[in-house]
Amino acid sequence: MAGHSKFKNIMHRKGAQDKKRSAMFSKLSREITVAAKMGMPDPDMNPRLRLAVNAAKAQSMPKDNIQRAIDKASAQDGESYEEVRYEGYGPGGSAIIVEALTDNRNRTATSIRTAFSKNGGNLGTEGSVAHGFDRLGFIFYPADAGGEEKVLEAAMEAGAEDIASSDDGHEIWTAAEDLHQVAADLEKALGEAETVKLAWKPNLTVDMDEKNASTLLKLIDALDDDDDVQTVWGNYDISDEVMDKLEG
């Protein structure tokens, strides 16, 4: 599994799109508020909140913003967000899962349906593509966290299920219910991870040619630009050669 990193490819693109810091902070704040509302408002007692706060810190979100988002959870008049999942097909037979946090399901559904239809895809019903993915825990360390052997040993000791190392870094996969424990054990051995989240990992990937990849990336851009969208997952693989042509 070493070599080209499909997930880092997706995540790099997301990083490139999040140039608008205010939009990115808004999405991070929303996740913090929802996490705090679902459990204790203390990150040490609430694993999901801890992940959300760590993700915000990794993007240099100010402490005041983080605390405000936590406080919002207990405010009586605060917005109420719900988690919604959308599934659909993108160009070249690709399958896409979109995770959103919304206070208006109709608005979000319309916006996501439009993004799919304008960019070579179509929105499906819930369950239409999820059967081709596994729901797993995902932990990412950059390459400088350690060599492949060191990371592999730490991951195995922590109870991870799979690891893939490439020039980009180390992808570590766990059972969904083990994510928080494995992440905590890895932190002791390797320091804080760059990414810790529940993920949709495709069972099979679809190679994208230049034409389909170009349309697909426009679809992902359109989805990412939606304030309600938190994460976009797909079963596509865009080779380095194709990416170089598109970015060249």
C-alpha positions as a printed NumPy array, in Angstrom:
array([[  0.   ,   0.   ,   0.   ],
       [  3.021,   2.291,   0.15 ],
       [  3.569,   4.756,  -2.66 ],
       [  1.058,   7.265,  -3.946],
       [ -1.142,   8.479,  -1.125],
       [ -4.765,   8.778,  -2.226],
       [ -5.983,  10.235,   1.032],
       [ -3.185,  12.745,   1.381],
       [ -3.947,  13.773,  -2.198],
       [ -7.525,  14.538,  -1.147],
       [ -6.419,  16.266,   2.032],
       [ -3.8  ,  18.384,   0.234],
       [ -6.503,  19.633,  -2.095],
       [ -8.7  ,  20.483,   0.843],
       [ -5.824,  22.437,   2.377],
       [ -5.372,  24.347,  -0.863],
       [ -9.044,  25.258,  -0.991],
       [ -9.166,  26.487,   2.569],
       [ -7.364,  29.685,   1.684],
       [-10.32 ,  31.57 ,   3.089],
       [ -9.376,  31.304,   6.742],
       [-12.695,  32.658,   7.96 ],
       [-14.572,  29.914,   6.095],
       [-12.227,  27.275,   7.488],
       [-12.553,  28.623,  11.045],
       [-16.338,  28.616,  10.649],
       [-16.32 ,  24.889,   9.786],
       [-13.946,  24.075,  12.644],
       [-16.065,  26.115,  15.092],
       [-19.199,  24.307,  14.023],
       [-17.617,  20.894,  14.702],
       [-16.367,  22.077,  18.121],
       [-19.842,  23.337,  19.085],
       [-21.548,  20.11 ,  17.98 ],
       [-18.954,  17.961,  19.777],
       [-19.296,  19.995,  22.992],
       [-23.086,  19.745,  22.812],
       [-23.025,  15.962,  22.385],
       [-20.82 ,  15.339,  25.425],
       [-18.97 ,  17.183,  28.173],
       [-17.651,  20.671,  27.3  ],
       [-14.228,  19.51 ,  28.568],
       [-11.87 ,  18.171,  25.84 ],
       [-10.202,  15.814,  28.367],
       [-13.57 ,  14.167,  29.08 ],
       [-14.952,  14.283,  25.525],
       [-12.879,  12.479,  22.847],
       [-14.742,  13.997,  19.899],
       [-14.312,  17.508,  21.302],
       [-10.615,  16.847,  21.87 ],
       [-10.214,  15.861,  18.196],
       [-12.095,  18.98 ,  17.092],
       [ -9.995,  21.268,  19.293],
       [ -6.751,  19.63 ,  18.109],
       [ -7.834,  20.056,  14.482],
       [ -8.532,  23.745,  15.144],
       [ -5.147,  24.227,  16.837],
       [ -3.427,  22.528,  13.889],
       [ -4.894,  25.287,  11.669],
       [ -3.693,  28.01 ,  14.084],
       [ -7.206,  28.906,  15.177],
       [ -6.98 ,  31.408,  18.073],
       [ -7.742,  30.104,  21.577],
       [-10.517,  32.684,  22.014],
       [-12.311,  31.365,  18.929],
       [-12.031,  27.796,  20.231],
       [-13.419,  28.742,  23.654],
       [-16.257,  30.736,  22.07 ],
       [-17.246,  27.699,  20.001],
       [-17.276,  25.517,  23.148],
       [-19.328,  28.101,  25.07 ],
       [-21.853,  28.27 ,  22.228],
       [-22.841,  24.663,  22.97 ],
       [-24.383,  25.617,  26.322],
       [-25.991,  28.87 ,  25.094],
       [-29.784,  28.572,  25.173],
       [-30.245,  30.509,  21.941],
       [-27.357,  28.886,  20.087],
       [-27.815,  27.423,  16.626],
       [-28.695,  23.762,  16.524],
       [-26.727,  21.733,  13.981],
       [-27.392,  18.19 ,  12.884],
       [-25.078,  15.758,  11.15 ],
       [-26.154,  14.795,   7.641],
       [-24.527,  12.487,   5.105],
       [-24.982,  12.744,   1.358],
       [-23.891,  10.148,  -1.189],
       [-23.533,  10.429,  -4.914],
       [-21.594,   9.668,  -8.068],
       [-18.925,  11.857,  -9.603],
       [-17.232,  11.781, -13.016],
       [-15.624,   8.565, -14.256],
       [-17.755,   6.315, -12.062],
       [-16.341,   7.75 ,  -8.842],
       [-18.331,   7.459,  -5.6  ],
       [-18.491,  10.431,  -3.241],
       [-19.567,  10.725,   0.412],
       [-20.186,  14.206,   1.815],
       [-20.422,  14.833,   5.559],
       [-22.16 ,  18.033,   6.624],
       [-23.279,  19.866,   9.748],
       [-26.364,  21.94 ,   9.021],
       [-29.069,  24.012,  10.665],
       [-31.205,  23.829,   7.506],
       [-31.392,  20.467,   5.745],
       [-33.32 ,  21.804,   2.747],
       [-30.749,  24.501,   2.013],
       [-27.852,  22.084,   2.306],
       [-29.475,  19.358,   0.194],
       [-30.275,  21.839,  -2.586],
       [-26.761,  23.247,  -2.545],
       [-25.112,  19.808,  -2.658],
       [-27.453,  18.522,  -5.376],
       [-26.573,  21.588,  -7.475],
       [-22.822,  21.052,  -6.966],
       [-23.129,  17.449,  -8.179],
       [-25.327,  18.223, -11.199],
       [-23.178,  21.155, -12.394],
       [-19.942,  19.158, -12.179],
       [-20.57 ,  15.868, -13.937],
       [-22.139,  14.003, -11.044],
       [-25.491,  13.137,  -9.546],
       [-26.681,  12.925,  -5.961],
       [-27.888,   9.477,  -4.893],
       [-29.975,   8.251,  -1.988],
       [-28.499,   7.454,   1.431],
       [-26.735,   4.102,   1.234],
       [-26.258,   4.289,  -2.543],
       [-22.443,   4.332,  -2.328],
       [-21.597,   3.821,   1.372],
       [-21.663,   0.028,   0.896],
       [-18.416,   0.419,  -1.095],
       [-16.635,   2.02 ,   1.874],
       [-15.605,   0.944,   5.369],
       [-16.16 ,   3.274,   8.34 ],
       [-12.764,   3.359,  10.06 ],
       [-10.573,   5.494,  12.249],
       [ -7.881,   7.428,  10.364],
       [ -4.683,   8.887,  11.819],
       [ -2.105,  10.74 ,   9.739],
       [  1.497,  11.565,  10.641],
       [  3.816,  13.556,   8.36 ],
       [  6.963,  11.812,   7.111],
       [  9.169,  13.586,   9.661],
       [  7.344,  11.848,  12.537],
       [  9.699,   8.9  ,  12.025],
       [ 10.822,   6.19 ,   9.636],
       [  8.46 ,   3.534,   8.345],
       [  9.705,   0.866,  10.772],
       [  9.407,   3.113,  13.826],
       [  5.865,   4.199,  12.918],
       [  4.829,   0.663,  11.99 ],
       [  6.06 ,  -0.682,  15.329],
       [  4.283,   2.074,  17.279],
       [  1.071,   1.542,  15.294],
       [  1.086,  -2.234,  15.844],
       [  1.714,  -1.791,  19.573],
       [ -1.147,   0.721,  19.767],
       [ -3.538,  -1.753,  18.136],
       [ -3.859,  -0.22 ,  14.658],
       [ -5.298,  -2.426,  11.891],
       [ -3.338,  -1.155,   8.892],
       [ -0.596,   1.307,   7.996],
       [  0.544,   2.757,   4.664],
       [  3.724,   4.817,   4.456],
       [  4.691,   6.986,   1.497],
       [  6.819,  10.051,   0.804],
       [  3.892,  12.16 ,   2.048],
       [  3.73 ,  10.492,   5.445],
       [  2.053,   7.673,   7.344],
       [ -1.619,   6.704,   7.117],
       [ -2.762,   4.593,  10.062],
       [ -6.142,   2.858,  10.085],
       [ -8.035,   1.551,  13.112],
       [-11.431,   0.103,  13.912],
       [-13.831,   3.045,  14.35 ],
       [-14.407,   2.273,  18.031],
       [-10.635,   2.061,  18.714],
       [ -9.708,   5.425,  17.167],
       [ -9.44 ,   7.481,  20.355],
       [ -7.439,   4.86 ,  22.265],
       [ -5.022,   4.154,  19.393],
       [ -4.531,   7.898,  18.829],
       [ -3.775,   8.417,  22.543],
       [ -1.234,   5.565,  22.577],
       [  0.427,   6.789,  19.367],
       [  0.702,  10.291,  20.773],
       [  2.902,   8.93 ,  23.576],
       [  5.229,   7.275,  21.05 ],
       [  5.209,   9.72 ,  18.122],
       [  3.798,  13.009,  19.4  ],
       [  0.576,  14.63 ,  18.234],
       [ -0.815,  13.445,  14.902],
       [ -1.593,  15.87 ,  12.085],
       [ -5.036,  14.316,  11.554],
       [ -7.247,  12.086,  13.701],
       [-10.788,  11.466,  12.45 ],
       [-13.421,   8.936,  11.515],
       [-13.102,   8.272,   7.797],
       [-14.733,   6.503,   4.885],
       [-12.155,   4.194,   3.302],
       [-13.085,   2.793,  -0.128],
       [-12.864,  -0.963,  -0.695],
       [-11.818,  -0.363,  -4.306],
       [-10.519,   2.778,  -5.994],
       [-11.233,   4.118,  -9.473],
       [ -8.386,   5.564, -11.556],
       [ -9.17 ,   8.988, -13.01 ],
       [ -7.924,  10.092, -16.411],
       [ -7.098,  13.759, -16.991],
       [-10.553,  14.75 , -18.275],
       [-12.509,  13.06 , -15.47 ],
       [-10.02 ,  14.205, -12.835],
       [-10.399,  17.817, -13.959],
       [-14.206,  17.685, -13.642],
       [-14.022,  15.748, -10.366],
       [-11.743,  18.326,  -8.741],
       [-14.206,  21.06 ,  -9.739],
       [-16.942,  19.047,  -8.011],
       [-14.829,  18.71 ,  -4.86 ],
       [-14.056,  22.456,  -4.964],
       [-17.782,  23.245,  -5.227],
       [-18.613,  20.944,  -2.3  ],
       [-15.759,  22.279,  -0.165],
       [-16.913,  25.851,  -0.788],
       [-20.237,  25.075,   0.923],
       [-20.157,  26.303,   4.535],
       [-22.196,  23.301,   5.716],
       [-19.811,  20.692,   4.261],
       [-17.26 ,  19.362,   6.74 ],
       [-15.519,  16.564,   4.806],
       [-15.621,  15.03 ,   1.331],
       [-14.525,  11.414,   0.82 ],
       [-14.202,   9.536,  -2.456],
       [-13.034,   6.277,  -4.008],
       [-11.022,   7.976,  -6.747],
       [ -7.292,   7.784,  -7.36 ],
       [ -5.624,  10.604,  -9.267],
       [ -2.08 ,   9.654, -10.219],
       [  0.827,  12.042,  -9.668],
       [  1.216,  12.289, -13.455],
       [ -2.375,  13.423, -13.935],
       [ -2.152,  15.853, -10.997],
       [  1.036,  17.365, -12.467],
       [ -0.718,  17.923, -15.808],
       [ -3.717,  19.544, -14.158],
       [ -1.593,  21.794, -11.969],
       [  0.942,  22.54 , -14.715]])
